Amino acid sequence: MGLLLLAAAFANSRAEPVMPVQFEPLALGVWMHTSYLDTEQWGPVASNGLLVTTPWGLLLVDTAWTEKDTRAILDWTESRLGQSVTAAVLTHAHQDKMGGVRALRERGIPSWAHRLSNEAAPGESLLPADHDLVLRDGMQPLAGTMVYYPGPAHTRDNVVVYVPQARLLFGGCTVRPARARTLGNTADADVGYWDRAVNNILTRFPEAETVVPSHGPPGGLGLLEGTIALVDAHRQQE
């Protein structure tokens, strides 16, 4: 199994980061941050998140794996963008998404996550977000983005984030990268609903042009279709 396929499997690892956080512009006012965690068996594992400039300030989508690298992200926005992160949304309760909540709290940055994520966080040795998302028809507007809960997939609490002005969808771990040949870590997954959850995303955001998975390079809506195919292949092997 390849490195990217196994990234989510190390959600609870407490190893130290091995590479500095990287930043890549994806659209006007949108950057992807990528942090790495060194693992004894598989080496450095990458995880993506976003920084989004909005009329309400700079929104962070997911922390880095660790507090240290999350602080590096916050420092980078101030030194390179001349902006401070003013809010954060966290897409599920694994270390690659919520490992840096303490760094947010240190700087007084409010954070939001699904109620189920905040309930699960202590059991994953993670701090919960400050606030539960308030979902209506599965959706909550947040700082100019749309946070959507499609139903259980990679985890029962996973949400995705859509940036309308960029037609960009952050699929997180719900969406598998193009090079994936399996669903990766399914320990907390609902494989029975995963394909329906991805179909819900396709129905809700058919205009999306860029799709960003947690553990691989950005692509298009084909990443969603590829994820559905992987779910089907997984079921046939069961």
C-alpha positions, 0 to 999 in steps of 0.5 A: 500500500502506498504512502498516501493511501495510509495517511489517515491510518496514523490519525492518532500517532504522536510522532514529530513532524519531519518536514516544514509545512508547505503552502500552495496557492490554489485560487485567488485568496485560497491556499493549501497548507500541507503538513507532514508527520514522520512514522516509523513504518511509512516515513513522512505522511502528508495532510492538506488543509486550507486557508481562505480569505473572506470578508470576515477574515482568514479562515483556517480549514483543519489544523496541521498534525501537531501544535508546532506545525499549526503555530507555523501556519498561523505565523506564516499567515501573519508574516507572508499574508499580513493577516491573522487567522480569525476562525477555524473549521475542523473536518473530523476528529482525527489528529491530521485535522484536529491535532493543533487545536491547542495552538488555536486556543493559545491565540484566541482563534475560535473553532467549529466542528461537527457535534460528533467530532467534539464528542469524539475528540477526547477519546482520540486524545484531541481537544474539541473545537470551541463550538458545534456546527449548527447544521440546517439541511446538513449545511452551515454558512461559515465566514463566506464558505459553506460547511456541509455534512454529507453523512458518514463516510471516512468517519461518522462526523466528517464534513466538507467545506465549499468555497463558492468564489473559487468553486473549490471543494475541500473534501478532506478524508471523505474524498480519496486522492487520484492515486489511491487504490483502496479506501485507506483506513476504514477503522472509523468508516461507514463503508455502507454509506460512504458512496451515498455521502459522496453522491450527496456532495456531488448533488450539492456542489455540482459546480465545483471545479477544484476538489482538494482531498486530505492526502493527495494533490487537488483534482476535479470532480473525478476524485469524487467519482473515483472515491465511489468506485473505490467504495464499490470495489471495497464492498466486492472484496468483503 
